[in-house]
């Protein structure tokens, strides 16, 4: 490569750090109860779809007061 060694070293360190974080996340996910893991995976899938969409429309949310309150 035609890049300075400090650039290569920095990028390599960033990649290694990212891989370490991903490995820790996978380990933590493996320790979650099945239901919690499924909820987290569903939420992540929703976020990926929203980010991929690019349209960023707001959700039509309605405030519903609690009964008796």
trRosetta pair geometry for C-beta under 8 A, 3 or more apart (Angstrom, degrees):
i j d omega theta_ij theta_ji phi_ij phi_ji
1 8 6.5 140 69 -83 143 124
3 7 4.4 -99 165 79 116 134
3 8 5.6 137 94 -49 116 89
4 7 4.8 97 63 0 79 103
4 8 7.4 -153 96 -2 43 86
5 8 5.6 -55 -149 40 40 111
5 9 6.0 42 152 -22 71 106
6 9 5.5 -50 -141 39 33 114
6 10 6.2 37 156 -22 65 105
7 10 5.8 -54 -148 35 28 110
7 11 6.4 23 156 -13 63 108
8 11 6.0 -58 -146 40 29 107
8 12 6.1 31 155 -20 64 110
9 12 5.7 -57 -147 38 28 113
9 13 6.3 28 155 -20 64 106
10 13 5.7 -55 -149 35 30 111
10 14 6.4 30 153 -19 64 105
11 14 5.6 -52 -148 35 34 112
11 15 6.4 35 154 -19 66 104
12 15 5.8 -53 -149 36 31 111
12 16 6.3 31 153 -18 64 107
13 16 5.7 -54 -146 38 31 112
13 17 6.2 33 154 -21 65 106
14 17 5.7 -54 -147 36 30 112
14 18 6.3 31 154 -19 64 106
15 18 5.7 -55 -149 36 30 111
15 19 6.3 30 153 -18 65 106
16 19 5.7 -55 -149 37 31 112
16 20 6.4 34 152 -22 64 105
17 20 5.6 -53 -150 33 32 113
17 21 6.5 31 153 -17 65 103
18 21 5.8 -53 -149 36 32 110
18 22 6.3 32 153 -18 65 107
19 22 5.7 -54 -146 38 32 112
19 23 6.3 34 154 -21 65 105
20 23 5.7 -54 -148 34 30 111
20 24 6.5 29 154 -17 64 104
21 24 5.8 -55 -150 37 32 110
21 25 6.3 33 152 -20 65 106
22 25 5.7 -53 -148 36 31 113
22 26 6.5 33 153 -19 65 104
23 26 5.7 -53 -149 35 32 111
23 27 6.4 34 151 -20 64 105
24 27 5.6 -53 -149 36 34 113
24 28 6.3 31 154 -17 67 106
25 28 5.8 -55 -147 39 31 109
25 29 6.2 35 153 -22 65 106
26 29 5.6 -52 -146 35 31 114
26 30 6.4 35 154 -24 63 105
27 30 5.8 -55 -154 31 30 114
27 31 7.0 23 152 -16 62 105
28 31 5.9 -59 -155 34 36 108
28 32 7.1 48 148 -35 65 96
29 32 5.8 -44 -158 11 39 116
29 37 5.8 96 -174 -128 81 103
29 40 7.1 -146 -124 93 97 145
32 36 4.4 -119 176 91 113 115
32 37 4.3 145 90 -62 120 87
32 40 7.0 10 129 8 174 141
33 36 4.7 84 60 12 84 106
33 37 6.9 -156 89 -9 39 90
34 37 5.8 -59 -147 37 28 112
34 38 6.3 29 156 -21 65 107
35 38 5.8 -55 -149 34 30 111
35 39 6.5 30 154 -18 64 104
36 39 5.8 -54 -150 35 32 111
36 40 6.3 30 154 -17 65 108
37 40 5.8 -57 -148 39 30 111
37 41 6.3 29 154 -18 65 108
38 41 5.8 -55 -145 38 30 110
38 42 6.3 32 154 -20 64 106
39 42 5.7 -55 -149 36 30 112
39 43 6.4 29 154 -18 65 106
40 43 5.7 -53 -147 36 31 111
40 44 6.3 32 154 -19 64 106
41 44 5.6 -52 -146 36 32 113
41 45 6.4 36 153 -22 64 104
42 45 5.7 -54 -151 33 32 113
42 46 6.6 33 151 -20 64 103
43 46 5.7 -51 -151 33 34 112
43 47 6.5 33 152 -17 65 105
44 47 5.7 -54 -149 37 33 112
44 48 6.4 36 152 -21 65 104
45 48 5.7 -52 -148 34 32 112
45 49 6.5 32 153 -18 64 104
46 49 5.8 -56 -152 35 32 110
46 50 6.4 30 153 -19 66 106
47 50 5.7 -54 -145 37 32 111
47 51 6.2 28 158 -15 66 108
48 51 5.9 -57 -145 40 29 108
48 52 6.1 26 157 -18 65 111
49 52 5.8 -60 -144 39 28 109
49 53 6.3 38 155 -34 63 104
50 53 5.7 -50 -152 21 29 117
50 56 7.7 77 176 -100 89 57
51 54 7.9 35 166 -61 36 54
53 56 7.3 163 95 -43 103 47
58 61 7.9 -83 158 4 95 94
65 69 6.5 -152 167 75 97 92
66 69 4.2 21 83 31 106 132
